[in-house]
């Protein structure tokens, strides 16, 4: 992921309900849809008992537009009604990054 500094991270932490029928398909669809949104920079995700997904954006405006995307709104509503026991969203400004790659 190449990004100008600073950029923004949307951290989505969640716990799923036992019945997740349809969840993986919707999550995959939303990841593909997000990639085509203006300002999208990247995505990382991990899930065991607690799921954590982080999407990266070039501006707060890009994040706001993504949140209001009609297909994304449908997915959010289904998540609340069907898939999630709990979730929390955090939006953070990334001011610095570094990594190790052998």
N, CA, C and O atoms as CSV, one atom per row, in Angstrom:
chain,resi,resn,atom,element,x,y,z
A,1,UNK,N,N,0.847,-1.178,0.000
A,1,UNK,CA,C,0.000,0.000,0.000
A,1,UNK,C,C,0.888,1.236,0.000
A,1,UNK,O,O,1.688,1.430,0.915
A,2,UNK,N,N,0.750,2.051,-1.002
A,2,UNK,CA,C,1.457,3.326,-1.031
A,2,UNK,C,C,0.457,4.417,-0.684
A,2,UNK,O,O,-0.627,4.489,-1.264
A,3,UNK,N,N,0.824,5.249,0.251
A,3,UNK,CA,C,-0.092,6.303,0.680
A,3,UNK,C,C,0.700,7.557,1.000
A,3,UNK,O,O,1.822,7.502,1.505
A,4,UNK,N,N,0.087,8.681,0.692
A,4,UNK,CA,C,0.684,9.934,1.142
A,4,UNK,C,C,0.372,10.076,2.621
A,4,UNK,O,O,-0.627,9.542,3.102
A,5,UNK,N,N,1.188,10.766,3.314
A,5,UNK,CA,C,1.007,10.925,4.755
A,5,UNK,C,C,0.392,12.269,5.053
A,5,UNK,O,O,0.693,13.220,4.332
A,6,UNK,N,N,-0.427,12.421,6.036
A,6,UNK,CA,C,-1.073,11.331,6.758
A,6,UNK,C,C,-2.222,10.732,5.935
A,6,UNK,O,O,-2.667,11.309,4.943
A,7,UNK,N,N,-2.680,9.569,6.376
A,7,UNK,CA,C,-3.858,8.943,5.797
A,7,UNK,C,C,-4.679,8.383,6.957
A,7,UNK,O,O,-4.316,8.577,8.117
A,8,UNK,N,N,-5.763,7.703,6.665
A,8,UNK,CA,C,-6.703,7.307,7.710
A,8,UNK,C,C,-6.945,5.804,7.714
A,8,UNK,O,O,-6.940,5.157,6.667
A,9,UNK,N,N,-7.157,5.262,8.908
A,9,UNK,CA,C,-7.480,3.854,9.094
A,9,UNK,C,C,-8.851,3.758,9.755
A,9,UNK,O,O,-9.119,4.427,10.753
A,10,UNK,N,N,-9.713,2.922,9.187
A,10,UNK,CA,C,-10.991,2.590,9.808
A,10,UNK,C,C,-10.824,1.195,10.387
A,10,UNK,O,O,-10.664,0.220,9.652
A,11,UNK,N,N,-10.862,1.109,11.712
A,11,UNK,CA,C,-10.667,-0.158,12.412
A,11,UNK,C,C,-12.034,-0.670,12.841
A,11,UNK,O,O,-12.733,-0.034,13.630
A,12,UNK,N,N,-12.403,-1.830,12.307
A,12,UNK,CA,C,-13.701,-2.438,12.586
A,12,UNK,C,C,-13.460,-3.712,13.387
A,12,UNK,O,O,-12.968,-4.704,12.850
A,13,UNK,N,N,-13.806,-3.683,14.669
A,13,UNK,CA,C,-13.676,-4.837,15.553
A,13,UNK,C,C,-15.063,-5.428,15.747
A,13,UNK,O,O,-16.031,-4.690,15.927
A,14,UNK,N,N,-15.171,-6.771,15.711
A,14,UNK,CA,C,-16.502,-7.372,15.813
A,14,UNK,C,C,-16.444,-8.780,16.395
A,14,UNK,O,O,-15.411,-9.450,16.396
A,15,UNK,N,N,-17.597,-9.186,16.883
A,15,UNK,CA,C,-17.813,-10.557,17.324
A,15,UNK,C,C,-19.063,-11.043,16.592
A,15,UNK,O,O,-20.105,-10.388,16.622
A,16,UNK,N,N,-18.947,-12.200,15.934
A,16,UNK,CA,C,-20.047,-12.729,15.138
A,16,UNK,C,C,-21.025,-13.550,15.971
A,16,UNK,O,O,-20.664,-14.110,17.006
A,17,UNK,N,N,-22.261,-13.611,15.503
A,17,UNK,CA,C,-23.257,-14.537,16.025
A,17,UNK,C,C,-22.896,-15.947,15.558
A,17,UNK,O,O,-22.096,-16.099,14.635
A,18,UNK,N,N,-23.469,-16.980,16.179
A,18,UNK,CA,C,-23.192,-18.346,15.735
A,18,UNK,C,C,-23.612,-18.605,14.275
A,18,UNK,O,O,-22.907,-19.312,13.555
A,19,UNK,N,N,-24.737,-18.050,13.835
A,19,UNK,CA,C,-25.207,-18.254,12.457
A,19,UNK,C,C,-24.629,-17.163,11.557
A,19,UNK,O,O,-25.059,-16.010,11.605
A,20,UNK,N,N,-23.659,-17.538,10.746
A,20,UNK,CA,C,-23.013,-16.565,9.858
A,20,UNK,C,C,-23.319,-16.846,8.388
A,20,UNK,O,O,-22.589,-16.401,7.503
A,21,UNK,N,N,-24.399,-17.585,8.130
A,21,UNK,CA,C,-24.755,-17.921,6.744
A,21,UNK,C,C,-24.835,-16.649,5.893
A,21,UNK,O,O,-25.588,-15.728,6.210
A,22,UNK,N,N,-24.056,-16.611,4.818
A,22,UNK,CA,C,-24.052,-15.466,3.912
A,22,UNK,C,C,-23.034,-14.399,4.248
A,22,UNK,O,O,-22.792,-13.500,3.442
A,23,UNK,N,N,-22.431,-14.483,5.424
A,23,UNK,CA,C,-21.499,-13.441,5.864
A,23,UNK,C,C,-20.248,-13.373,4.991
A,23,UNK,O,O,-19.863,-12.291,4.546
A,24,UNK,N,N,-19.612,-14.518,4.742
A,24,UNK,CA,C,-18.368,-14.533,3.967
A,24,UNK,C,C,-18.580,-13.967,2.565
A,24,UNK,O,O,-17.747,-13.210,2.065
A,25,UNK,N,N,-19.694,-14.333,1.932
A,25,UNK,CA,C,-19.986,-13.808,0.594
A,25,UNK,C,C,-20.143,-12.295,0.619
A,25,UNK,O,O,-19.624,-11.596,-0.252
A,26,UNK,N,N,-20.863,-11.788,1.623
A,26,UNK,CA,C,-21.070,-10.340,1.727
A,26,UNK,C,C,-19.756,-9.634,2.030
A,26,UNK,O,O,-19.479,-8.578,1.460
A,27,UNK,N,N,-18.945,-10.199,2.916
A,27,UNK,CA,C,-17.665,-9.577,3.254
A,27,UNK,C,C,-16.769,-9.494,2.016
A,27,UNK,O,O,-16.110,-8.480,1.789
A,28,UNK,N,N,-16.749,-10.539,1.236
A,28,UNK,CA,C,-15.957,-10.548,0.005
A,28,UNK,C,C,-16.473,-9.510,-0.988
A,28,UNK,O,O,-15.691,-8.802,-1.622
A,29,UNK,N,N,-17.786,-9.427,-1.118
A,29,UNK,CA,C,-18.404,-8.434,-2.012
A,29,UNK,C,C,-18.053,-7.018,-1.569
A,29,UNK,O,O,-17.741,-6.169,-2.404
A,30,UNK,N,N,-18.101,-6.752,-0.255
A,30,UNK,CA,C,-17.811,-5.409,0.255
A,30,UNK,C,C,-16.338,-5.053,0.057
A,30,UNK,O,O,-16.012,-3.903,-0.238
A,31,UNK,N,N,-15.453,-6.030,0.217
A,31,UNK,CA,C,-14.030,-5.762,-0.004
A,31,UNK,C,C,-13.798,-5.371,-1.466
A,31,UNK,O,O,-13.069,-4.420,-1.748
A,32,UNK,N,N,-14.415,-6.103,-2.386
A,32,UNK,CA,C,-14.281,-5.770,-3.804
A,32,UNK,C,C,-14.875,-4.420,-4.141
A,32,UNK,O,O,-14.298,-3.669,-4.928
A,33,UNK,N,N,-16.014,-4.102,-3.563
A,33,UNK,CA,C,-16.666,-2.819,-3.799
A,33,UNK,C,C,-15.830,-1.666,-3.240
A,33,UNK,O,O,-15.693,-0.623,-3.880
A,34,UNK,N,N,-15.274,-1.861,-2.041
A,34,UNK,CA,C,-14.461,-0.809,-1.418
A,34,UNK,C,C,-13.246,-0.476,-2.271
A,34,UNK,O,O,-12.858,0.687,-2.378
A,35,UNK,N,N,-12.640,-1.507,-2.883
A,35,UNK,CA,C,-11.445,-1.296,-3.708
A,35,UNK,C,C,-11.695,-0.331,-4.861
A,35,UNK,O,O,-10.760,0.287,-5.370
A,36,UNK,N,N,-12.942,-0.203,-5.268
A,36,UNK,CA,C,-13.279,0.682,-6.393
A,36,UNK,C,C,-13.747,2.064,-5.957
A,36,UNK,O,O,-14.121,2.885,-6.795
A,37,UNK,N,N,-13.731,2.326,-4.660
A,37,UNK,CA,C,-14.182,3.620,-4.154
A,37,UNK,C,C,-13.045,4.639,-4.222
A,37,UNK,O,O,-11.893,4.302,-3.950
A,38,UNK,N,N,-13.360,5.873,-4.580
A,38,UNK,CA,C,-12.329,6.918,-4.558
A,38,UNK,C,C,-11.722,7.040,-3.158
A,38,UNK,O,O,-12.440,7.052,-2.158
A,39,UNK,N,N,-10.406,7.130,-3.103
A,39,UNK,CA,C,-9.716,7.320,-1.828
A,39,UNK,C,C,-9.320,6.043,-1.120
A,39,UNK,O,O,-8.631,6.101,-0.102
A,40,UNK,N,N,-9.735,4.879,-1.631
A,40,UNK,CA,C,-9.391,3.604,-1.016
A,40,UNK,C,C,-7.899,3.335,-1.192
A,40,UNK,O,O,-7.358,3.513,-2.283
A,41,UNK,N,N,-7.228,2.904,-0.108
A,41,UNK,CA,C,-5.790,2.632,-0.162
A,41,UNK,C,C,-5.433,1.175,0.113
A,41,UNK,O,O,-4.409,0.698,-0.375
A,42,UNK,N,N,-6.254,0.455,0.884
A,42,UNK,CA,C,-5.916,-0.918,1.204
A,42,UNK,C,C,-6.794,-1.500,2.291
A,42,UNK,O,O,-7.653,-0.821,2.852
A,43,UNK,N,N,-6.558,-2.796,2.583
A,43,UNK,CA,C,-7.406,-3.523,3.531
A,43,UNK,C,C,-6.614,-4.665,4.159
A,43,UNK,O,O,-5.836,-5.335,3.480
A,44,UNK,N,N,-6.815,-4.887,5.466
A,44,UNK,CA,C,-6.235,-6.012,6.196
A,44,UNK,C,C,-7.294,-6.557,7.146
A,44,UNK,O,O,-8.107,-5.802,7.679
A,45,UNK,N,N,-7.280,-7.882,7.355
A,45,UNK,CA,C,-8.305,-8.467,8.210
A,45,UNK,C,C,-7.796,-9.739,8.876
A,45,UNK,O,O,-6.989,-10.469,8.301
A,46,UNK,N,N,-8.271,-10.000,10.092
A,46,UNK,CA,C,-7.980,-11.231,10.819
A,46,UNK,C,C,-9.201,-11.575,11.662
A,46,UNK,O,O,-9.871,-10.694,12.200
A,47,UNK,N,N,-9.480,-12.886,11.768
A,47,UNK,CA,C,-10.633,-13.290,12.574
A,47,UNK,C,C,-10.331,-14.603,13.264
A,47,UNK,O,O,-9.927,-15.585,12.641
A,48,UNK,N,N,-10.539,-14.592,14.567
A,48,UNK,CA,C,-10.635,-15.814,15.358
A,48,UNK,C,C,-11.880,-15.612,16.202
A,48,UNK,O,O,-12.984,-15.600,15.658
A,49,UNK,N,N,-11.743,-15.454,17.507
A,49,UNK,CA,C,-12.907,-15.144,18.331
A,49,UNK,C,C,-13.355,-13.711,18.096
A,49,UNK,O,O,-14.549,-13.413,18.059
A,50,UNK,N,N,-12.374,-12.831,17.937
A,50,UNK,CA,C,-12.632,-11.420,17.668
A,50,UNK,C,C,-12.141,-11.114,16.261
A,50,UNK,O,O,-11.013,-11.460,15.908
A,51,UNK,N,N,-12.971,-10.473,15.461
A,51,UNK,CA,C,-12.559,-10.078,14.125
A,51,UNK,C,C,-12.076,-8.639,14.137
A,51,UNK,O,O,-12.668,-7.778,14.788
A,52,UNK,N,N,-10.999,-8.386,13.413
A,52,UNK,CA,C,-10.489,-7.025,13.268
A,52,UNK,C,C,-10.191,-6.806,11.794
A,52,UNK,O,O,-9.379,-7.515,11.201
A,53,UNK,N,N,-10.850,-5.825,11.215
A,53,UNK,CA,C,-10.625,-5.439,9.818
A,53,UNK,C,C,-10.226,-3.974,9.802
A,53,UNK,O,O,-10.822,-3.141,10.484
A,54,UNK,N,N,-9.212,-3.681,9.012
A,54,UNK,CA,C,-8.737,-2.300,8.911
A,54,UNK,C,C,-8.734,-1.913,7.440
A,54,UNK,O,O,-8.086,-2.561,6.619
A,55,UNK,N,N,-9.464,-0.852,7.115
A,55,UNK,CA,C,-9.392,-0.306,5.761
A,55,UNK,C,C,-8.686,1.036,5.836
A,55,UNK,O,O,-8.788,1.759,6.827
A,56,UNK,N,N,-7.964,1.354,4.765
A,56,UNK,CA,C,-7.147,2.566,4.733
A,56,UNK,C,C,-7.664,3.502,3.651
A,56,UNK,O,O,-8.017,3.071,2.553
A,57,UNK,N,N,-7.703,4.789,3.976
A,57,UNK,CA,C,-8.316,5.792,3.104
A,57,UNK,C,C,-7.467,7.057,3.069
A,57,UNK,O,O,-6.731,7.351,4.010
A,58,UNK,N,N,-7.580,7.797,1.977
A,58,UNK,CA,C,-6.780,9.014,1.829
A,58,UNK,C,C,-7.369,10.232,2.537
A,58,UNK,O,O,-6.670,11.225,2.741
A,59,UNK,N,N,-8.653,10.169,2.917
A,59,UNK,CA,C,-9.280,11.334,3.560
A,59,UNK,C,C,-10.508,10.920,4.358
A,59,UNK,O,O,-11.064,9.840,4.159
A,60,UNK,N,N,-10.915,11.789,5.253
A,60,UNK,CA,C,-12.156,11.567,5.998
A,60,UNK,C,C,-13.360,11.619,5.071
A,60,UNK,O,O,-14.355,10.932,5.304
A,61,UNK,N,N,-13.276,12.424,4.028
A,61,UNK,CA,C,-14.375,12.523,3.054
A,61,UNK,C,C,-14.564,11.191,2.329
A,61,UNK,O,O,-15.696,10.765,2.102
A,62,UNK,N,N,-13.466,10.533,1.965
A,62,UNK,CA,C,-13.554,9.221,1.313
A,62,UNK,C,C,-14.226,8.201,2.226
A,62,UNK,O,O,-15.030,7.388,1.770
A,63,UNK,N,N,-13.900,8.244,3.499
A,63,UNK,CA,C,-14.518,7.340,4.474
A,63,UNK,C,C,-16.013,7.612,4.567
A,63,UNK,O,O,-16.811,6.676,4.583
A,64,UNK,N,N,-16.396,8.868,4.627
A,64,UNK,CA,C,-17.815,9.237,4.713
A,64,UNK,C,C,-18.580,8.772,3.479
A,64,UNK,O,O,-19.707,8.289,3.599
A,65,UNK,N,N,-17.987,8.909,2.299
A,65,UNK,CA,C,-18.646,8.452,1.077
A,65,UNK,C,C,-18.814,6.937,1.081
A,65,UNK,O,O,-19.853,6.428,0.663
A,66,UNK,N,N,-17.803,6.215,1.549
A,66,UNK,CA,C,-17.893,4.762,1.612
A,66,UNK,C,C,-18.992,4.336,2.579
A,66,UNK,O,O,-19.757,3.420,2.279
A,67,UNK,N,N,-19.078,4.987,3.729
A,67,UNK,CA,C,-20.102,4.640,4.710
A,67,UNK,C,C,-21.499,4.804,4.122
A,67,UNK,O,O,-22.411,4.056,4.474
A,68,UNK,N,N,-21.672,5.779,3.228
A,68,UNK,CA,C,-22.995,6.059,2.653
A,68,UNK,C,C,-23.250,5.342,1.325
A,68,UNK,O,O,-24.299,5.543,0.713
A,69,UNK,N,N,-22.314,4.515,0.875
A,69,UNK,CA,C,-22.535,3.731,-0.337
A,69,UNK,C,C,-23.762,2.840,-0.119
A,69,UNK,O,O,-23.859,2.162,0.903
A,70,UNK,N,N,-24.690,2.839,-1.068
A,70,UNK,CA,C,-25.960,2.131,-0.880
A,70,UNK,C,C,-25.781,0.630,-0.624
A,70,UNK,O,O,-26.448,0.075,0.250
A,71,UNK,N,N,-24.901,-0.027,-1.365
A,71,UNK,CA,C,-24.678,-1.456,-1.140
A,71,UNK,C,C,-24.022,-1.699,0.214
A,71,UNK,O,O,-24.316,-2.690,0.882
A,72,UNK,N,N,-23.141,-0.799,0.613
A,72,UNK,CA,C,-22.496,-0.908,1.923
A,72,UNK,C,C,-23.519,-0.705,3.034
A,72,UNK,O,O,-23.451,-1.374,4.065
A,73,UNK,N,N,-24.464,0.210,2.838
A,73,UNK,CA,C,-25.525,0.426,3.833
A,73,UNK,C,C,-26.369,-0.830,4.022
A,73,UNK,O,O,-26.751,-1.154,5.147
A,74,UNK,N,N,-26.664,-1.541,2.931
A,74,UNK,CA,C,-27.420,-2.796,3.022
A,74,UNK,C,C,-26.623,-3.817,3.833
A,74,UNK,O,O,-27.176,-4.487,4.705
A,75,UNK,N,N,-25.326,-3.937,3.547
A,75,UNK,CA,C,-24.473,-4.875,4.282
A,75,UNK,C,C,-24.418,-4.509,5.766
A,75,UNK,O,O,-24.465,-5.392,6.622
A,76,UNK,N,N,-24.319,-3.216,6.074
A,76,UNK,CA,C,-24.285,-2.778,7.472
A,76,UNK,C,C,-25.573,-3.174,8.183
A,76,UNK,O,O,-25.540,-3.659,9.314
A,77,UNK,N,N,-26.696,-2.969,7.527
A,77,UNK,CA,C,-27.996,-3.303,8.114
A,77,UNK,C,C,-28.112,-4.811,8.354
A,77,UNK,O,O,-28.585,-5.238,9.407
A,78,UNK,N,N,-27.682,-5.612,7.383
A,78,UNK,CA,C,-27.716,-7.063,7.561
A,78,UNK,C,C,-26.804,-7.492,8.705
A,78,UNK,O,O,-27.143,-8.395,9.469
A,79,UNK,N,N,-25.648,-6.846,8.821
A,79,UNK,CA,C,-24.741,-7.164,9.915
A,79,UNK,C,C,-25.380,-6.936,11.267
A,79,UNK,O,O,-25.256,-7.764,12.169
A,80,UNK,N,N,-26.064,-5.817,11.406
A,80,UNK,CA,C,-26.729,-5.489,12.677
A,80,UNK,C,C,-27.859,-6.476,12.961
A,80,UNK,O,O,-28.006,-6.940,14.092
A,81,UNK,N,N,-28.656,-6.800,11.945
A,81,UNK,CA,C,-29.824,-7.661,12.146
A,81,UNK,C,C,-29.474,-9.143,12.262
A,81,UNK,O,O,-30.177,-9.894,12.938
A,82,UNK,N,N,-28.378,-9.574,11.599
A,82,UNK,CA,C,-28.154,-11.005,11.472
A,82,UNK,C,C,-26.804,-11.500,11.989
A,82,UNK,O,O,-26.765,-12.484,12.727
A,83,UNK,N,N,-25.704,-10.853,11.626
A,83,UNK,CA,C,-24.396,-11.464,11.798
A,83,UNK,C,C,-23.632,-11.064,13.053
A,83,UNK,O,O,-22.887,-11.879,13.597
A,84,UNK,N,N,-23.795,-9.836,13.526
A,84,UNK,CA,C,-22.932,-9.369,14.615
A,84,UNK,C,C,-23.607,-9.427,15.978
A,84,UNK,O,O,-24.755,-9.015,16.140
A,85,UNK,N,N,-22.859,-9.952,16.964
A,85,UNK,CA,C,-23.253,-9.823,18.369
A,85,UNK,C,C,-22.912,-8.419,18.849
A,85,UNK,O,O,-23.616,-7.820,19.662
A,86,UNK,N,N,-21.795,-7.917,18.308
A,86,UNK,CA,C,-21.229,-6.642,18.768
A,86,UNK,C,C,-20.238,-6.156,17.736
A,86,UNK,O,O,-19.586,-6.958,17.068
A,87,UNK,N,N,-20.118,-4.836,17.601
A,87,UNK,CA,C,-19.012,-4.275,16.821
A,87,UNK,C,C,-18.684,-2.870,17.291
A,87,UNK,O,O,-19.485,-2.199,17.941
A,88,UNK,N,N,-17.478,-2.451,16.941
A,88,UNK,CA,C,-17.014,-1.099,17.257
A,88,UNK,C,C,-16.198,-0.607,16.072
A,88,UNK,O,O,-15.428,-1.362,15.479
A,89,UNK,N,N,-16.373,0.666,15.734
A,89,UNK,CA,C,-15.616,1.287,14.648
A,89,UNK,C,C,-14.773,2.412,15.233
A,89,UNK,O,O,-15.254,3.231,16.016
A,90,UNK,N,N,-13.504,2.433,14.835
A,90,UNK,CA,C,-12.606,3.512,15.226
A,90,UNK,C,C,-12.008,4.089,13.950
A,90,UNK,O,O,-11.629,3.347,13.045
A,91,UNK,N,N,-11.926,5.401,13.882
A,91,UNK,CA,C,-11.305,6.067,12.735
A,91,UNK,C,C,-10.103,6.833,13.259
A,91,UNK,O,O,-10.223,7.684,14.140
A,92,UNK,N,N,-8.941,6.513,12.701
A,92,UNK,CA,C,-7.688,7.059,13.201
A,92,UNK,C,C,-6.880,7.680,12.071
A,92,UNK,O,O,-6.940,7.230,10.927
A,93,UNK,N,N,-6.136,8.702,12.401
A,93,UNK,CA,C,-5.194,9.280,11.459
A,93,UNK,C,C,-3.846,8.573,11.625
A,93,UNK,O,O,-3.315,8.488,12.732
A,94,UNK,N,N,-3.304,8.073,10.527
A,94,UNK,CA,C,-1.995,7.422,10.544
A,94,UNK,C,C,-0.965,8.483,10.169
A,94,UNK,O,O,-0.978,9.014,9.059
A,95,UNK,N,N,-0.093,8.776,11.090
A,95,UNK,CA,C,0.901,9.813,10.861
A,95,UNK,C,C,2.259,9.260,10.467
A,95,UNK,O,O,3.089,9.970,9.900
A,96,UNK,N,N,2.481,7.970,10.777
A,96,UNK,CA,C,3.776,7.372,10.484
A,96,UNK,C,C,3.578,5.875,10.350
A,96,UNK,O,O,2.713,5.293,11.005
A,97,UNK,N,N,4.380,5.255,9.500
A,97,UNK,CA,C,4.370,3.803,9.394
A,97,UNK,C,C,5.774,3.307,9.097
A,97,UNK,O,O,6.591,4.025,8.521
A,98,UNK,N,N,6.044,2.069,9.497
A,98,UNK,CA,C,7.289,1.405,9.129
A,98,UNK,C,C,7.038,-0.075,9.183
A,98,UNK,O,O,6.066,-0.519,9.794
A,99,UNK,N,N,7.903,-0.855,8.547
A,99,UNK,CA,C,7.707,-2.297,8.540
A,99,UNK,C,C,9.039,-3.019,8.432
A,99,UNK,O,O,10.060,-2.426,8.083
A,100,UNK,N,N,9.008,-4.291,8.732
A,100,UNK,CA,C,10.148,-5.171,8.572
A,100,UNK,C,C,9.801,-6.187,7.497
A,100,UNK,O,O,8.758,-6.838,7.569
A,101,UNK,N,N,10.663,-6.327,6.505
A,101,UNK,CA,C,10.509,-7.347,5.476
A,101,UNK,C,C,11.867,-7.995,5.266
A,101,UNK,O,O,12.798,-7.341,4.797
A,102,UNK,N,N,11.993,-9.281,5.609
A,102,UNK,CA,C,13.291,-9.958,5.420
A,102,UNK,C,C,13.618,-10.144,3.941
A,102,UNK,O,O,14.668,-10.693,3.606
